[in-house]
Amino acid sequence: MKLTGFDFALPEDLIATRPAVPRSAARLLVSRPEGISDATVADFPDWLRPGDRLVLNDTRVIPARLSGVRRRSGVAGETEARIEATLLEPRADGTWAALIKPLKKLRVGETVIFSADLSGELTGTEDGQGLLRFNLAGEDFDAALAQAGEMPLPPYIAARRPADAQDKSDYQTVWARVPGAVAAPTASLHFDEALLARLRAMGVTFTHVTLHVGAGTFLPVKVDDVESHRMHAEWGEVTPEAAAEIAATRAAGGRVIPVGTTALRLIESAARGGEIAPWRGKTDIFIYPGFRFHVTDALVTNFHLPKSTLLMLVAALVGMERMRAIYAHAVESRYRFFSYGDASLLMPSAGVSKPADEES
């Protein structure tokens, strides 16, 4: 299966740099076996029925991008260097793995001052990343990070504008609860409290799971043979209660619809044995055409990059031919792409648990 099969031309002006206001005003492309319909996220309840269950990723994005100063005394006096750090994940020893730029200007044992309250010492390096030990921990660290940090916008937005105060609310879901992500589960950004209330009123239920989205979600596929690509690992959890809710919905004939590829990847990781089960740990599941789905009946997702693993997931769910038709329609109809862009509701053909069509 070749990478070129997942390429398409995307005009740069379709890349959204701000979300729709209100959230549910974003456009919604609905793809069913019968064809494609154009709607808005506010219309989403029209496509659901009582007994359906939405699976929501409740990870909370931390303001992981920090800017600080390293000071060093030298022969000519004290010298300074600006240091940028993007936190990736906490380690068991209390340090944080971070992307540090420029890493060559920071020596092991030196400290970066990020604010009057927050500083971090470089304790080592690993695979091109730095390991930082901060002067604060627990709630004190969280409070200082909230003041000093910026939201880690995806590179295709950050290249067009800097993050600002508005992103601290825009780039966070309304149900975010468990801190740990450095990227948002962006399909979830379209939901507001009013829409959730309408869904509850019509008999749609919700299950919360947690997958901490990492910076690796933006890594490009660099191999021509798609099947040789290796995914980054991300930590997640499906609690016993969540697994029981999903199993009960399936047993009752309801549809299980993850909101976002992160929620889908997590519940399918928890169902590799054929049935949903409690699960906790890191997953590097890679979903591409030929994958056997066990619990996913439909998917809400945004529009993804050409040649990306997320586009491959879409093709696995609906098939290569329909994936290409969806994206051709989206470009022609000028849907907005990526994290702050519009949404799609993908309803595969009956028998989604069977492998989708594969094309090399």
C-alpha positions, 0 to 999 in steps of 0.5 A: 500500500503506497503513500501516494494513494493518500495524497491530494491537492489542498489549497492553503487558504482552506487551512483554518487558523481560528474556529467557528463561533459558536462552536456548533456553527462549523460545517458538517459533511455527512458521508453515508453509503447513499452519498454525501450531504452538507450540513452544520454541526448544529444539525448533528442530532438530525443524524442520530437516534435514541440509544446511540452512544458518543465516546468522548475523549476527556483529556485536557490540553496543558499550556505546554509551550514555554519561552524562557531565558538561560543565563550563563556567566562567562569571561566577558560577563553574563550571557543570555540565550532565549530557549523555547520548550514544548513539554511532551510527557511527564516521566516516572522520575518527575522530569518532563520530556520536552522539545527544546530549541535550540537544545545546543545552547543548553548544557546539562545542569543549566536552568531556564527561567520561564517566569518569576515562579517557574524554572526548569533544569536540564537533567539530560537528553534522549533521542533529540529531546531534553529532560527538564526537572522543574522547581515546582510540582503538583498543583503549584506546577499546574498553576505556574504553567497555566500562567507561563505557558501557551497552548501548543498550536499545531505547526500548520497554525503556529506557522501562520500566527502565534498562540494567544489568550483566546486559544486557551479556551478555543483549543480546549473541549468543553468536557476536558478533565484530565490534564496531559495532552499537548494537542487537542482532540479537535473533532470535540472542539465543535461541541458546546453545552447547548448541543450536548443538552439537545443530544441528551434530550433525544436519548443519546448517551455519552461515555468518557475515555482518556487518551493524552494526545502527543506531539507525535500526532503531527509527525509525517509519514516518511516511508513509501510503504504505508504498512512499514510506518510505526506510530508514536505511543500515547497513554490512554485509559478505558475504565471498567465503567466506560467499557461496560457502557459501550458493551451495553449499547452494542448489546442493545443495538445502539451505535457506538460513535467516537468523537475524534480519531483519538477516541476511536483509536483508544476504544479499538485498542481496548477491543483488540480481543474482539470485545471492548474491555477495560484498558490502561496503558500506551497504545501505538495502534495504526489503523489503515485499510484492512483494519478490522473494527470491533466497536466503532459504528461511525466517526465524527472527525475533522479534515486531515492532512494529505498523506497522514495516518489520520487520513489512512484511518478514514480510508480504513473506515469508509474505504479508499474510493469513498475517502477520495470522494469525501475529500474531493467534495470537501475541497471543492465545497471549500470546507475548512481543514485541520484542527480549527476546521470543519467536521465530518460524520462518517457512516460506513457501510453495514458490516464495518467490523469487516475489513474495508477495501484495501488498495495498493 
